[in-house]
């Protein structure tokens, strides 16, 4: 990617472009402000399928099916949605399906809402308990290499991989 372009893109635009360059053509999501740009870009991109979900675990099963159809996809969710996916991640684990999710974190750096802290702190241990590898992005500069590593790990090694977008990157919301 051209370094001049990288300097002017927002972190979310850079992340979307990185995913597209790596062959991601399906974006599953439950609406979330942290993923707003990714969602809007996927909706307006005629070369991808954008799938709104009623709950995050639907995306886990959807992406397993997409893999069987030869497609690469990603599940976009907030950290609170991880708790909804734990049981469904057994499908990924038992079937050894490749799985890629991007989690906009709450309950970490600078969190002011006490209701977000418990699940925010439990995200990584819960995902790891379901054999999901967790890679964290804290700065804009981490996006291309971490996105490539996570995508290749998922789709070339049939692994479950989560990219955790730190509140250092996305910004802590005031409460």
C-alpha positions, 0 to 999 in steps of 0.5 A: 500500500502506498505510504502517502495513502496510509498517512491520510486514511483514518484507521478504520479506512486503512483496516477496511482496505487491508481486509479487502486486499486480503480477499475478505468479501463478506462483512457480518455485523451487529450495528456498532459505532466502533465499526461504523466506517467498516460497516458503511464501506461494506454496504457501499462496496458493490464487490462485497456482501454486507450482512446485518445480524440480529445477534453476533453468534449468527455471524459465526455460523454464517462465516462457517457456511461461507467458508464451505462456499469458498468465501472469506469473511469477517465478523465485526462485533463489540466486546459485549457480543463476544459473550453471545458467541461462546457456545457457537464458537464450539462449531468453529473449534470442532469443525476446524473452520477458519474464523476471523473476527474484529472486536471493538473493545470496551472495558479497557483503556480509559473506559468510564462506563462500569457496565462495560468493564466486566465483559471487556476484561473477559473478552480475551480469556473467553476467546482463548478458552474457545481456542481463538487466537487474540491479536491486539491493535493499539495503534494505526501503524499496527493495522496492516501487519496485524490484519495480514497476520490474523487473516493468513493465520485464519485462512491458511491454517484453519484457525479461529483468530480475533483482532481486538481493537483497543480503546487506545485506537478507537477512543474511549467513550465518555460516560 
